[in-house]
């Protein structure tokens, strides 16, 4: 993960808290505090685990790159704990800076409110070379702070006076900041990267990307139809079941079977390619099937619509299907709840291709809606599926 580009306006702690708390889906839940403090402990543990793996597996990615995302996630949980304990972001920042100045034997002066992450970076930078931080030791100190926060009784935390809670969490934020410093990371960059991740995964106002085959760049015969329907028809032949697909009354593609020793209805899996078209505007597989490859641009035709892109798409569809089989085909998974690790892995699989630009929430929408329609196809042994790219919908109806 590359460091976030420094913005002209400094990111304040209240601004970060406001944006990050918008994705806290357990707000007002009785177990919210436990969820948040245990989450903080888990993210710090994940950071230690990532550092260990980078050494064990000799990963080319630097430890700083690996640490940035884990530190950002830990920050999200720490701010959530602060909010649950009614510690304001500015009070949290004041106590953090006070602790850092105390460590540096510096004069205790409070910055002008609102406190920004750049204020914290400023304290660190003004004493660069004086901190004598050993990365492994500082990680241990942060882990200890996370452990104390996790092991303290919930009622005891809630009964803390406001100054005591502010000081306790401010000290942990200072330890977190020193870990960032130990990895040569700016705390503002880590916070901004975390907000970018949140927007990519849980946006407040989702906006779909433009089509990858706009009319001003490609002729109509190289564009996906903005609305079309495909019928999935299950038939039997010699004791084997297969699915045929029909567009405008014409069969397209090959007969599809499960290609598995254990029947699992994978024969309906082309629904996932339709979902990718509806919600991502992307499917090299369907471009090839419908003869819509963008041949007017040879590089696009070869790279974006070529065999390798098709293999990647099929690999993603198969991999997700196997993941979903163990989870009731995502029947009880709602938008915003799909495994983040799965989405992140997909993002890495399409790196370098045009669809890499699609945020994670679009992928999640395509996957969940695709499986919703898959379950209908499976229950009714076929049906008609309509893709509407303009409205980003995928609708199902039974065949007569």
C-alpha positions as YAML, in Angstrom:
chain: A
units: angstrom
residues:
- id: 1
  name: UNK
  ca: [0.00, 0.00, 0.00]
- id: 2
  name: UNK
  ca: [1.54, 3.31, -1.02]
- id: 3
  name: UNK
  ca: [1.42, 6.25, 1.39]
- id: 4
  name: UNK
  ca: [-1.48, 8.63, 0.86]
- id: 5
  name: UNK
  ca: [-0.63, 11.86, -0.89]
- id: 6
  name: UNK
  ca: [-0.44, 14.69, 1.65]
- id: 7
  name: UNK
  ca: [-3.46, 16.94, 1.32]
- id: 8
  name: UNK
  ca: [-3.28, 20.73, 1.48]
- id: 9
  name: UNK
  ca: [-5.73, 20.76, 4.39]
- id: 10
  name: UNK
  ca: [-4.61, 18.82, 7.43]
- id: 11
  name: UNK
  ca: [-6.87, 15.95, 8.46]
- id: 12
  name: UNK
  ca: [-8.33, 16.71, 11.87]
- id: 13
  name: UNK
  ca: [-9.15, 14.08, 14.44]
- id: 14
  name: UNK
  ca: [-12.82, 15.20, 14.58]
- id: 15
  name: UNK
  ca: [-13.08, 14.86, 10.78]
- id: 16
  name: UNK
  ca: [-11.55, 11.40, 10.88]
- id: 17
  name: UNK
  ca: [-13.87, 10.38, 13.72]
- id: 18
  name: UNK
  ca: [-16.94, 11.62, 11.87]
- id: 19
  name: UNK
  ca: [-16.10, 9.77, 8.65]
- id: 20
  name: UNK
  ca: [-14.90, 6.57, 10.30]
- id: 21
  name: UNK
  ca: [-17.80, 6.30, 12.73]
- id: 22
  name: UNK
  ca: [-20.27, 6.39, 9.83]
- id: 23
  name: UNK
  ca: [-19.28, 2.78, 9.10]
- id: 24
  name: UNK
  ca: [-19.77, 1.55, 12.67]
- id: 25
  name: UNK
  ca: [-22.76, -0.74, 12.20]
- id: 26
  name: UNK
  ca: [-22.94, -1.59, 15.92]
- id: 27
  name: UNK
  ca: [-23.59, 1.97, 17.06]
- id: 28
  name: UNK
  ca: [-25.92, 1.90, 20.12]
- id: 29
  name: UNK
  ca: [-25.62, -1.90, 20.33]
- id: 30
  name: UNK
  ca: [-25.17, -3.10, 23.97]
- id: 31
  name: UNK
  ca: [-22.06, -5.03, 22.96]
- id: 32
  name: UNK
  ca: [-20.53, -2.18, 20.95]
- id: 33
  name: UNK
  ca: [-17.71, -1.39, 23.40]
- id: 34
  name: UNK
  ca: [-16.59, -5.00, 23.60]
- id: 35
  name: UNK
  ca: [-16.71, -5.37, 19.81]
- id: 36
  name: UNK
  ca: [-14.57, -2.25, 19.38]
- id: 37
  name: UNK
  ca: [-11.93, -2.90, 22.02]
- id: 38
  name: UNK
  ca: [-11.57, -6.54, 21.05]
- id: 39
  name: UNK
  ca: [-11.34, -5.39, 17.44]
- id: 40
  name: UNK
  ca: [-8.50, -3.04, 18.36]
- id: 41
  name: UNK
  ca: [-6.70, -5.89, 20.08]
- id: 42
  name: UNK
  ca: [-7.23, -8.08, 17.04]
- id: 43
  name: UNK
  ca: [-5.86, -5.51, 14.61]
- id: 44
  name: UNK
  ca: [-2.74, -4.98, 16.72]
- id: 45
  name: UNK
  ca: [-2.32, -8.75, 16.80]
- id: 46
  name: UNK
  ca: [-2.78, -8.78, 13.01]
- id: 47
  name: UNK
  ca: [-0.03, -6.20, 12.71]
- id: 48
  name: UNK
  ca: [2.39, -8.37, 14.68]
- id: 49
  name: UNK
  ca: [1.39, -11.38, 12.59]
- id: 50
  name: UNK
  ca: [1.98, -9.47, 9.33]
- id: 51
  name: UNK
  ca: [5.46, -8.43, 10.45]
- id: 52
  name: UNK
  ca: [6.25, -12.04, 11.39]
- id: 53
  name: UNK
  ca: [5.04, -13.35, 8.01]
- id: 54
  name: UNK
  ca: [7.02, -10.76, 6.08]
- id: 55
  name: UNK
  ca: [10.22, -12.05, 7.70]
- id: 56
  name: UNK
  ca: [9.30, -15.74, 7.55]
- id: 57
  name: UNK
  ca: [8.14, -15.69, 3.94]
- id: 58
  name: UNK
  ca: [10.71, -13.11, 2.76]
- id: 59
  name: UNK
  ca: [7.99, -11.03, 1.14]
- id: 60
  name: UNK
  ca: [9.07, -8.40, -1.34]
- id: 61
  name: UNK
  ca: [6.51, -5.98, 0.08]
- id: 62
  name: UNK
  ca: [8.13, -3.83, 2.77]
- id: 63
  name: UNK
  ca: [7.06, -4.14, 6.39]
- id: 64
  name: UNK
  ca: [5.96, -0.49, 6.26]
- id: 65
  name: UNK
  ca: [3.55, -1.25, 3.42]
- id: 66
  name: UNK
  ca: [2.15, -4.23, 5.30]
- id: 67
  name: UNK
  ca: [1.88, -2.26, 8.54]
- id: 68
  name: UNK
  ca: [0.04, 0.72, 7.08]
- id: 69
  name: UNK
  ca: [-3.31, -1.00, 6.55]
- id: 70
  name: UNK
  ca: [-3.23, -2.83, 9.88]
- id: 71
  name: UNK
  ca: [-2.40, 0.40, 11.70]
- id: 72
  name: UNK
  ca: [-5.23, 2.18, 9.89]
- id: 73
  name: UNK
  ca: [-7.72, -0.50, 10.91]
- id: 74
  name: UNK
  ca: [-6.47, -0.35, 14.51]
- id: 75
  name: UNK
  ca: [-6.99, 3.43, 14.47]
- id: 76
  name: UNK
  ca: [-10.60, 2.93, 13.35]
- id: 77
  name: UNK
  ca: [-11.31, 0.71, 16.34]
- id: 78
  name: UNK
  ca: [-9.49, 2.99, 18.80]
- id: 79
  name: UNK
  ca: [-11.57, 5.98, 17.72]
- id: 80
  name: UNK
  ca: [-14.66, 3.81, 18.04]
- id: 81
  name: UNK
  ca: [-13.71, 2.97, 21.63]
- id: 82
  name: UNK
  ca: [-13.17, 6.66, 22.35]
- id: 83
  name: UNK
  ca: [-16.61, 7.53, 21.02]
- id: 84
  name: UNK
  ca: [-18.25, 4.72, 22.98]
- id: 85
  name: UNK
  ca: [-16.60, 6.08, 26.16]
- id: 86
  name: UNK
  ca: [-17.63, 9.64, 25.22]
- id: 87
  name: UNK
  ca: [-14.05, 10.84, 24.78]
- id: 88
  name: UNK
  ca: [-14.02, 13.56, 22.14]
- id: 89
  name: UNK
  ca: [-11.51, 13.34, 19.26]
- id: 90
  name: UNK
  ca: [-9.88, 16.60, 20.37]
- id: 91
  name: UNK
  ca: [-9.49, 15.36, 23.95]
- id: 92
  name: UNK
  ca: [-7.98, 12.17, 22.58]
- id: 93
  name: UNK
  ca: [-5.55, 14.20, 20.48]
- id: 94
  name: UNK
  ca: [-4.62, 16.57, 23.31]
- id: 95
  name: UNK
  ca: [-3.73, 13.66, 25.59]
- id: 96
  name: UNK
  ca: [-1.80, 11.93, 22.80]
- id: 97
  name: UNK
  ca: [0.32, 15.01, 22.14]
- id: 98
  name: UNK
  ca: [0.78, 15.61, 25.88]
- id: 99
  name: UNK
  ca: [2.09, 12.05, 26.26]
- id: 100
  name: UNK
  ca: [4.47, 12.43, 23.30]
- id: 101
  name: UNK
  ca: [5.81, 15.75, 24.60]
- id: 102
  name: UNK
  ca: [6.29, 14.18, 28.01]
- id: 103
  name: UNK
  ca: [8.33, 11.37, 26.40]
- id: 104
  name: UNK
  ca: [10.45, 13.97, 24.60]
- id: 105
  name: UNK
  ca: [10.81, 16.07, 27.78]
- id: 106
  name: UNK
  ca: [9.30, 18.92, 25.82]
- id: 107
  name: UNK
  ca: [7.20, 21.86, 26.96]
- id: 108
  name: UNK
  ca: [3.54, 20.87, 27.34]
- id: 109
  name: UNK
  ca: [1.67, 23.17, 24.95]
- id: 110
  name: UNK
  ca: [-1.74, 22.37, 23.52]
- id: 111
  name: UNK
  ca: [-2.15, 23.03, 19.78]
- id: 112
  name: UNK
  ca: [-5.00, 25.16, 18.55]
- id: 113
  name: UNK
  ca: [-8.17, 23.15, 18.16]
- id: 114
  name: UNK
  ca: [-9.17, 21.13, 16.26]
- id: 115
  name: UNK
  ca: [-6.28, 18.72, 16.78]
- id: 116
  name: UNK
  ca: [-4.98, 17.33, 13.49]
- id: 117
  name: UNK
  ca: [-2.90, 14.28, 12.69]
- id: 118
  name: UNK
  ca: [-0.36, 16.72, 11.29]
- id: 119
  name: UNK
  ca: [0.03, 18.14, 14.82]
- id: 120
  name: UNK
  ca: [0.97, 14.64, 15.97]
- id: 121
  name: UNK
  ca: [3.38, 14.22, 13.07]
- id: 122
  name: UNK
  ca: [4.86, 17.61, 13.94]
- id: 123
  name: UNK
  ca: [5.73, 16.49, 17.46]
- id: 124
  name: UNK
  ca: [7.34, 13.34, 16.07]
- id: 125
  name: UNK
  ca: [9.30, 15.22, 13.43]
- id: 126
  name: UNK
  ca: [10.55, 17.88, 15.84]
- id: 127
  name: UNK
  ca: [12.30, 15.17, 17.81]
- id: 128
  name: UNK
  ca: [13.32, 12.89, 14.96]
- id: 129
  name: UNK
  ca: [16.43, 10.99, 15.96]
- id: 130
  name: UNK
  ca: [15.76, 11.48, 19.67]
- id: 131
  name: UNK
  ca: [13.11, 8.84, 20.26]
- id: 132
  name: UNK
  ca: [15.42, 5.81, 20.30]
- id: 133
  name: UNK
  ca: [12.56, 3.54, 19.24]
- id: 134
  name: UNK
  ca: [13.18, -0.16, 18.68]
- id: 135
  name: UNK
  ca: [10.42, -1.38, 16.36]
- id: 136
  name: UNK
  ca: [9.91, -4.76, 18.03]
- id: 137
  name: UNK
  ca: [9.85, -3.21, 21.50]
- id: 138
  name: UNK
  ca: [7.37, -0.52, 20.49]
- id: 139
  name: UNK
  ca: [5.11, -3.15, 18.94]
- id: 140
  name: UNK
  ca: [5.20, -4.96, 22.26]
- id: 141
  name: UNK
  ca: [4.26, -1.79, 24.14]
- id: 142
  name: UNK
  ca: [1.28, -1.20, 21.83]
- id: 143
  name: UNK
  ca: [0.23, -4.84, 22.14]
- id: 144
  name: UNK
  ca: [0.35, -4.53, 25.92]
- id: 145
  name: UNK
  ca: [-1.84, -1.43, 25.80]
- id: 146
  name: UNK
  ca: [-4.32, -3.23, 23.56]
- id: 147
  name: UNK
  ca: [-4.29, -6.19, 25.94]
- id: 148
  name: UNK
  ca: [-5.02, -4.02, 28.97]
- id: 149
  name: UNK
  ca: [-7.88, -2.34, 27.11]
- id: 150
  name: UNK
  ca: [-9.30, -5.74, 26.13]
- id: 151
  name: UNK
  ca: [-8.91, -7.32, 29.58]
- id: 152
  name: UNK
  ca: [-10.34, -4.48, 31.65]
- id: 153
  name: UNK
  ca: [-13.90, -5.15, 32.71]
- id: 154
  name: UNK
  ca: [-16.44, -3.36, 30.56]
- id: 155
  name: UNK
  ca: [-18.19, -1.76, 33.54]
- id: 156
  name: UNK
  ca: [-14.86, -0.55, 34.88]
- id: 157
  name: UNK
  ca: [-14.14, 1.17, 31.58]
- id: 158
  name: UNK
  ca: [-17.57, 2.78, 31.55]
- id: 159
  name: UNK
  ca: [-17.14, 4.03, 35.13]
- id: 160
  name: UNK
  ca: [-13.87, 5.82, 34.35]
- id: 161
  name: UNK
  ca: [-14.00, 9.56, 34.84]
- id: 162
  name: UNK
  ca: [-13.73, 11.57, 31.65]
- id: 163
  name: UNK
  ca: [-10.15, 12.77, 32.34]
- id: 164
  name: UNK
  ca: [-9.01, 9.24, 33.21]
- id: 165
  name: UNK
  ca: [-10.55, 7.74, 30.05]
- id: 166
  name: UNK
  ca: [-9.05, 10.54, 27.92]
- id: 167
  name: UNK
  ca: [-5.60, 10.01, 29.40]
- id: 168
  name: UNK
  ca: [-5.80, 6.22, 29.06]
- id: 169
  name: UNK
  ca: [-6.85, 6.28, 25.40]
- id: 170
  name: UNK
  ca: [-4.58, 9.22, 24.61]
- id: 171
  name: UNK
  ca: [-1.62, 7.22, 25.85]
- id: 172
  name: UNK
  ca: [-2.59, 4.29, 23.63]
- id: 173
  name: UNK
  ca: [-2.89, 6.67, 20.65]
- id: 174
  name: UNK
  ca: [0.60, 7.96, 21.46]
- id: 175
  name: UNK
  ca: [1.95, 4.40, 21.47]
- id: 176
  name: UNK
  ca: [0.17, 3.79, 18.16]
- id: 177
  name: UNK
  ca: [1.79, 6.96, 16.75]
- id: 178
  name: UNK
  ca: [5.22, 5.81, 17.86]
- id: 179
  name: UNK
  ca: [4.66, 2.50, 16.06]
- id: 180
  name: UNK
  ca: [3.85, 4.48, 12.89]
- id: 181
  name: UNK
  ca: [7.10, 6.40, 13.42]
- id: 182
  name: UNK
  ca: [8.96, 3.11, 13.88]
- id: 183
  name: UNK
  ca: [7.74, 2.03, 10.42]
- id: 184
  name: UNK
  ca: [8.64, 5.43, 8.89]
- id: 185
  name: UNK
  ca: [4.97, 6.21, 8.37]
- id: 186
  name: UNK
  ca: [3.22, 9.54, 8.85]
- id: 187
  name: UNK
  ca: [0.19, 9.19, 11.08]
- id: 188
  name: UNK
  ca: [-1.77, 11.49, 8.77]
- id: 189
  name: UNK
  ca: [-0.98, 9.27, 5.79]
- id: 190
  name: UNK
  ca: [-2.13, 6.18, 7.67]
- id: 191
  name: UNK
  ca: [-5.38, 7.90, 8.70]
- id: 192
  name: UNK
  ca: [-6.04, 9.13, 5.15]
- id: 193
  name: UNK
  ca: [-5.36, 5.67, 3.73]
- id: 194
  name: UNK
  ca: [-7.86, 4.23, 6.18]
- id: 195
  name: UNK
  ca: [-10.53, 6.73, 5.12]
- id: 196
  name: UNK
  ca: [-9.82, 5.87, 1.47]
- id: 197
  name: UNK
  ca: [-10.29, 2.19, 2.31]
- id: 198
  name: UNK
  ca: [-13.57, 2.96, 4.06]
- id: 199
  name: UNK
  ca: [-14.83, 4.94, 1.05]
- id: 200
  name: UNK
  ca: [-13.84, 2.08, -1.26]
- id: 201
  name: UNK
  ca: [-15.63, -0.51, 0.87]
- id: 202
  name: UNK
  ca: [-18.44, 1.37, 2.65]
- id: 203
  name: UNK
  ca: [-19.12, 4.63, 0.77]
- id: 204
  name: UNK
  ca: [-21.60, 7.13, 2.16]
- id: 205
  name: UNK
  ca: [-22.83, 7.99, -1.35]
- id: 206
  name: UNK
  ca: [-22.05, 5.18, -3.83]
- id: 207
  name: UNK
  ca: [-21.40, 6.37, -7.38]
- id: 208
  name: UNK
  ca: [-20.90, 3.80, -10.14]
- id: 209
  name: UNK
  ca: [-17.95, 4.17, -12.50]
- id: 210
  name: UNK
  ca: [-18.60, 5.08, -16.16]
- id: 211
  name: UNK
  ca: [-18.89, 2.21, -18.65]
- id: 212
  name: UNK
  ca: [-15.69, 0.69, -20.02]
- id: 213
  name: UNK
  ca: [-17.17, 0.77, -23.53]
- id: 214
  name: UNK
  ca: [-18.65, 4.29, -23.88]
- id: 215
  name: UNK
  ca: [-20.34, 5.21, -27.16]
- id: 216
  name: UNK
  ca: [-17.92, 8.06, -27.80]
- id: 217
  name: UNK
  ca: [-15.02, 5.60, -27.95]
- id: 218
  name: UNK
  ca: [-16.49, 2.39, -29.34]
- id: 219
  name: UNK
  ca: [-18.98, 1.53, -32.10]
- id: 220
  name: UNK
  ca: [-22.28, -0.01, -31.06]
- id: 221
  name: UNK
  ca: [-21.23, -3.51, -32.14]
- id: 222
  name: UNK
  ca: [-18.38, -3.37, -29.57]
- id: 223
  name: UNK
  ca: [-20.57, -2.25, -26.68]
- id: 224
  name: UNK
  ca: [-22.51, -4.37, -24.25]
- id: 225
  name: UNK
  ca: [-26.24, -3.90, -24.84]
- id: 226
  name: UNK
  ca: [-27.35, -1.63, -22.03]
- id: 227
  name: UNK
  ca: [-30.32, -3.94, -21.46]
- id: 228
  name: UNK
  ca: [-30.72, -7.56, -22.49]
- id: 229
  name: UNK
  ca: [-32.19, -10.85, -21.25]
- id: 230
  name: UNK
  ca: [-30.78, -14.36, -21.26]
- id: 231
  name: UNK
  ca: [-32.78, -17.50, -20.61]
- id: 232
  name: UNK
  ca: [-31.27, -20.35, -18.61]
- id: 233
  name: UNK
  ca: [-32.89, -23.64, -19.63]
- id: 234
  name: UNK
  ca: [-32.07, -26.88, -17.83]
- id: 235
  name: UNK
  ca: [-32.33, -30.05, -19.90]
- id: 236
  name: UNK
  ca: [-31.40, -33.70, -19.58]
- id: 237
  name: UNK
  ca: [-29.51, -35.85, -22.05]
- id: 238
  name: UNK
  ca: [-28.56, -39.45, -21.40]
- id: 239
  name: UNK
  ca: [-29.02, -39.11, -17.65]
- id: 240
  name: UNK
  ca: [-26.90, -35.95, -17.47]
- id: 241
  name: UNK
  ca: [-28.35, -32.53, -16.72]
- id: 242
  name: UNK
  ca: [-27.02, -29.46, -18.44]
- id: 243
  name: UNK
  ca: [-27.95, -25.81, -18.90]
- id: 244
  name: UNK
  ca: [-28.40, -24.13, -22.26]
- id: 245
  name: UNK
  ca: [-28.54, -20.35, -22.62]
- id: 246
  name: UNK
  ca: [-30.65, -18.47, -25.10]
- id: 247
  name: UNK
  ca: [-30.51, -14.84, -26.26]
- id: 248
  name: UNK
  ca: [-33.35, -13.56, -28.49]
- id: 249
  name: UNK
  ca: [-34.40, -17.17, -29.07]
- id: 250
  name: UNK
  ca: [-30.91, -18.24, -30.22]
- id: 251
  name: UNK
  ca: [-28.76, -20.65, -28.21]
- id: 252
  name: UNK
  ca: [-25.40, -19.16, -27.20]
- id: 253
  name: UNK
  ca: [-22.30, -20.78, -25.83]
- id: 254
  name: UNK
  ca: [-21.78, -24.42, -24.94]
- id: 255
  name: UNK
  ca: [-23.95, -26.70, -22.86]
- id: 256
  name: UNK
  ca: [-22.89, -26.25, -19.25]
- id: 257
  name: UNK
  ca: [-22.64, -29.04, -16.69]
- id: 258
  name: UNK
  ca: [-21.33, -28.90, -13.13]
- id: 259
  name: UNK
  ca: [-17.93, -30.33, -14.14]
- id: 260
  name: UNK
  ca: [-17.75, -31.85, -10.68]
- id: 261
  name: UNK
  ca: [-18.02, -35.28, -9.09]
- id: 262
  name: UNK
  ca: [-20.45, -33.78, -6.58]
- id: 263
  name: UNK
  ca: [-23.46, -32.00, -8.19]
- id: 264
  name: UNK
  ca: [-23.55, -28.38, -7.02]
- id: 265
  name: UNK
  ca: [-25.48, -26.54, -9.80]
- id: 266
  name: UNK
  ca: [-22.37, -24.80, -11.09]
- id: 267
  name: UNK
  ca: [-24.05, -25.27, -14.48]
- id: 268
  name: UNK
  ca: [-25.85, -21.96, -13.73]
- id: 269
  name: UNK
  ca: [-22.60, -20.09, -13.05]
- id: 270
  name: UNK
  ca: [-22.86, -17.80, -16.09]
- id: 271
  name: UNK
  ca: [-25.24, -15.76, -13.96]
- id: 272
  name: UNK
  ca: [-22.14, -14.39, -12.26]
- id: 273
  name: UNK
  ca: [-20.78, -13.06, -15.55]
- id: 274
  name: UNK
  ca: [-24.12, -11.32, -16.10]
- id: 275
  name: UNK
  ca: [-23.84, -9.79, -12.64]
- id: 276
  name: UNK
  ca: [-20.37, -8.48, -13.47]
- id: 277
  name: UNK
  ca: [-21.84, -6.77, -16.55]
- id: 278
  name: UNK
  ca: [-24.75, -5.27, -14.60]
- id: 279
  name: UNK
  ca: [-22.75, -3.90, -11.68]
- id: 280
  name: UNK
  ca: [-19.19, -3.56, -12.99]
- id: 281
  name: UNK
  ca: [-19.75, -3.08, -16.73]
- id: 282
  name: UNK
  ca: [-17.12, -5.78, -17.22]
- id: 283
  name: UNK
  ca: [-16.94, -9.36, -18.45]
- id: 284
  name: UNK
  ca: [-14.33, -10.50, -20.97]
- id: 285
  name: UNK
  ca: [-16.09, -13.89, -20.99]
- id: 286
  name: UNK
  ca: [-19.40, -12.43, -22.14]
- id: 287
  name: UNK
  ca: [-17.66, -10.12, -24.62]
- id: 288
  name: UNK
  ca: [-16.22, -13.19, -26.27]
- id: 289
  name: UNK
  ca: [-19.48, -15.13, -26.05]
- id: 290
  name: UNK
  ca: [-21.57, -12.29, -27.54]
- id: 291
  name: UNK
  ca: [-18.94, -11.30, -30.15]
- id: 292
  name: UNK
  ca: [-18.49, -7.84, -28.61]
- id: 293
  name: UNK
  ca: [-14.70, -7.70, -28.33]
- id: 294
  name: UNK
  ca: [-13.30, -4.20, -28.81]
- id: 295
  name: UNK
  ca: [-11.30, -4.94, -31.93]
- id: 296
  name: UNK
  ca: [-11.22, -1.30, -33.02]
- id: 297
  name: UNK
  ca: [-8.55, -0.83, -30.34]
- id: 298
  name: UNK
  ca: [-6.06, -3.68, -30.76]
- id: 299
  name: UNK
  ca: [-4.40, -3.30, -27.35]
- id: 300
  name: UNK
  ca: [-7.76, -3.30, -25.59]
- id: 301
  name: UNK
  ca: [-8.85, -6.31, -27.65]
- id: 302
  name: UNK
  ca: [-5.67, -8.24, -26.85]
- id: 303
  name: UNK
  ca: [-5.27, -7.34, -23.18]
- id: 304
  name: UNK
  ca: [-8.63, -6.39, -21.69]
- id: 305
  name: UNK
  ca: [-10.77, -8.72, -23.82]
- id: 306
  name: UNK
  ca: [-8.23, -11.47, -24.43]
- id: 307
  name: UNK
  ca: [-7.78, -15.01, -23.19]
- id: 308
  name: UNK
  ca: [-5.86, -14.11, -20.05]
- id: 309
  name: UNK
  ca: [-8.58, -11.70, -18.89]
- id: 310
  name: UNK
  ca: [-11.19, -14.40, -19.54]
- id: 311
  name: UNK
  ca: [-9.22, -16.94, -17.51]
- id: 312
  name: UNK
  ca: [-8.95, -14.48, -14.62]
- id: 313
  name: UNK
  ca: [-12.69, -13.82, -14.70]
- id: 314
  name: UNK
  ca: [-13.51, -17.53, -14.76]
- id: 315
  name: UNK
  ca: [-11.02, -18.08, -11.93]
- id: 316
  name: UNK
  ca: [-12.68, -15.39, -9.83]
- id: 317
  name: UNK
  ca: [-16.16, -16.84, -10.46]
- id: 318
  name: UNK
  ca: [-15.03, -20.36, -9.53]
- id: 319
  name: UNK
  ca: [-13.10, -19.26, -6.46]
- id: 320
  name: UNK
  ca: [-16.02, -17.19, -5.14]
- id: 321
  name: UNK
  ca: [-18.44, -20.05, -5.85]
- id: 322
  name: UNK
  ca: [-16.36, -22.45, -3.77]
- id: 323
  name: UNK
  ca: [-16.23, -19.88, -0.96]
- id: 324
  name: UNK
  ca: [-19.99, -19.35, -1.15]
- id: 325
  name: UNK
  ca: [-20.85, -23.07, -1.12]
- id: 326
  name: UNK
  ca: [-19.69, -23.26, 2.48]
- id: 327
  name: UNK
  ca: [-21.83, -20.23, 3.38]
- id: 328
  name: UNK
  ca: [-25.29, -21.06, 1.99]
- id: 329
  name: UNK
  ca: [-24.46, -19.24, -1.22]
- id: 330
  name: UNK
  ca: [-24.42, -15.98, 0.80]
- id: 331
  name: UNK
  ca: [-28.15, -16.21, 1.47]
- id: 332
  name: UNK
  ca: [-27.86, -14.34, 4.76]
- id: 333
  name: UNK
  ca: [-25.07, -11.93, 3.80]
- id: 334
  name: UNK
  ca: [-26.17, -8.32, 3.36]
- id: 335
  name: UNK
  ca: [-24.43, -5.46, 1.56]
- id: 336
  name: UNK
  ca: [-21.43, -4.33, 3.57]
- id: 337
  name: UNK
  ca: [-21.01, -7.69, 5.31]
- id: 338
  name: UNK
  ca: [-19.19, -9.81, 2.73]
- id: 339
  name: UNK
  ca: [-15.75, -11.05, 3.78]
- id: 340
  name: UNK
  ca: [-13.34, -8.16, 3.26]
- id: 341
  name: UNK
  ca: [-10.45, -10.54, 2.71]
- id: 342
  name: UNK
  ca: [-12.29, -12.12, -0.22]
- id: 343
  name: UNK
  ca: [-12.89, -8.73, -1.85]
- id: 344
  name: UNK
  ca: [-9.30, -7.70, -1.28]
- id: 345
  name: UNK
  ca: [-8.08, -10.91, -2.94]
- id: 346
  name: UNK
  ca: [-10.28, -10.25, -5.97]
- id: 347
  name: UNK
  ca: [-8.81, -6.76, -6.21]
- id: 348
  name: UNK
  ca: [-5.32, -8.24, -6.34]
- id: 349
  name: UNK
  ca: [-6.37, -10.74, -9.03]
- id: 350
  name: UNK
  ca: [-7.55, -8.00, -11.41]
- id: 351
  name: UNK
  ca: [-4.62, -5.68, -10.78]
- id: 352
  name: UNK
  ca: [-3.48, -4.11, -14.04]
- id: 353
  name: UNK
  ca: [-6.84, -4.56, -15.79]
- id: 354
  name: UNK
  ca: [-9.50, -1.90, -16.37]
- id: 355
  name: UNK
  ca: [-11.85, -3.41, -13.78]
- id: 356
  name: UNK
  ca: [-9.23, -2.71, -11.11]
- id: 357
  name: UNK
  ca: [-10.78, 0.78, -11.00]
- id: 358
  name: UNK
  ca: [-14.06, -0.61, -9.62]
- id: 359
  name: UNK
  ca: [-14.31, -0.10, -5.85]
- id: 360
  name: UNK
  ca: [-14.88, -3.00, -3.51]
- id: 361
  name: UNK
  ca: [-18.51, -2.10, -2.84]
- id: 362
  name: UNK
  ca: [-19.29, -2.56, -6.56]
- id: 363
  name: UNK
  ca: [-17.70, -6.01, -6.50]
- id: 364
  name: UNK
  ca: [-19.68, -6.89, -3.39]
- id: 365
  name: UNK
  ca: [-22.92, -5.75, -5.01]
- id: 366
  name: UNK
  ca: [-22.19, -7.82, -8.13]
- id: 367
  name: UNK
  ca: [-21.37, -10.91, -6.06]
- id: 368
  name: UNK
  ca: [-24.31, -10.74, -3.68]
- id: 369
  name: UNK
  ca: [-26.87, -9.94, -6.37]
- id: 370
  name: UNK
  ca: [-25.41, -12.63, -8.61]
- id: 371
  name: UNK
  ca: [-25.85, -15.23, -5.88]
- id: 372
  name: UNK
  ca: [-29.35, -13.99, -5.10]
- id: 373
  name: UNK
  ca: [-30.37, -14.71, -8.69]
- id: 374
  name: UNK
  ca: [-28.33, -17.94, -8.72]
- id: 375
  name: UNK
  ca: [-30.43, -19.21, -5.82]
- id: 376
  name: UNK
  ca: [-33.59, -18.46, -7.80]
- id: 377
  name: UNK
  ca: [-32.26, -20.25, -10.88]
- id: 378
  name: UNK
  ca: [-31.34, -23.22, -8.72]
- id: 379
  name: UNK
  ca: [-34.72, -23.33, -6.98]
- id: 380
  name: UNK
  ca: [-36.71, -23.09, -10.22]
- id: 381
  name: UNK
  ca: [-34.28, -25.05, -12.43]
- id: 382
  name: UNK
  ca: [-33.85, -22.13, -14.80]
- id: 383
  name: UNK
  ca: [-35.39, -18.79, -15.66]
- id: 384
  name: UNK
  ca: [-34.97, -15.53, -17.54]
- id: 385
  name: UNK
  ca: [-32.43, -13.00, -16.26]
- id: 386
  name: UNK
  ca: [-32.45, -9.38, -17.39]
- id: 387
  name: UNK
  ca: [-29.38, -7.16, -17.19]
- id: 388
  name: UNK
  ca: [-29.90, -3.39, -17.05]
- id: 389
  name: UNK
  ca: [-26.56, -1.63, -17.12]
- id: 390
  name: UNK
  ca: [-28.05, 1.86, -16.92]
- id: 391
  name: UNK
  ca: [-29.94, 1.12, -13.72]
- id: 392
  name: UNK
  ca: [-27.39, -1.43, -12.45]
- id: 393
  name: UNK
  ca: [-29.99, -4.11, -11.87]
- id: 394
  name: UNK
  ca: [-30.19, -7.87, -12.36]
- id: 395
  name: UNK
  ca: [-33.75, -9.20, -12.34]
- id: 396
  name: UNK
  ca: [-35.19, -12.71, -12.49]
- id: 397
  name: UNK
  ca: [-38.45, -14.16, -13.77]
- id: 398
  name: UNK
  ca: [-39.65, -17.72, -14.16]
- id: 399
  name: UNK
  ca: [-39.96, -19.18, -17.63]
- id: 400
  name: UNK
  ca: [-43.47, -20.21, -18.73]
...
